[in-house]
Structures are given as structure tokens and as C-alpha cells.
Amino acid sequence: MNKKIVTLILINAILIQIVGCYSYQEITKEEFLNVKENEDLRVTTKNQTSYEFDAEDYIVKNDSIYGNGKIVNTKLKKRYYKDFEGSIYLGDVESLKFDSFDVISTVVVVAVTAGFIALVISGFSISFAGWGEKGGSGHGL
């Protein structure tokens, strides 16, 4: 039973990692230009090209974003990435999004998985409670 509990806890941890506690939050150009510290960034240009940059892989200089990132191409719900190195003119930018911590989805995922684990554990204790009583061998002898 202990192995099952450990397995359920590990599954919970993996689910939290996969579902993610982060999401992209849209910001204005003014907010972006006034930010003191870089965060992971998604840029969508007016021609609908999307770029993703890690926090340490871009800088803003004059009227452009310079850096190394990925061009994101989405086809049939699959995402494909292509390396990108260069600049993006801020006048061509349609939207900017920072990857930030999402408290609500984190709390929901943790609560649901913790509830599931509690349900499974209580189910195990109920099903094991009858063992050792009359006919507990399960062989019908």
C-alpha cells in the first residue's frame, strides 16, 4: 500500500508540472517598456508570427526587441518551434505576453489531485478493512 501512496504522490507532482502553474498574461507596450526585470516573453506580430523568448535571452533597445528565441508555428493544434535570432520592431508587434505564475489554476490542480489521492487512499483502507475476517482468504474454501 505504501508503494501505491508514493506512486499517487508522484503522479500528482507530474500532473502539476504538466498542467503548469504558469500562463501567458497579455501586457501593453507601455507596461512592457517600463518593466525593470525580464520575464519569459511571447510576441505576436501583425502578420501573426509568434515568437517566444526566455527571460535572459532578449533585450529591448530603442524601438526593437533583440534576442535569441523560437518562432512558434501552430498547425492542427500542434506547436512547432524554429530557432530565431534577430530583432522585432515594436511597431510590428500586435501583442506582448509575459509568462507568469497562475495562482488559480495551481490551487485547482493541487486541490483536485489531493482530493483524488485522499479518495483513493480512503478506498484502499475501506477495501482492506474486511481482510482477516471470516473467509478472508478469498479462495472460497
Summary of the structure (lengths in Angstrom):
residues: 141
radius of gyration: 24.4
end to end distance: 26.2
largest distance: 85.1
contacts: 324
relative contact order: 0.19
helix: 40%
strand: 37%
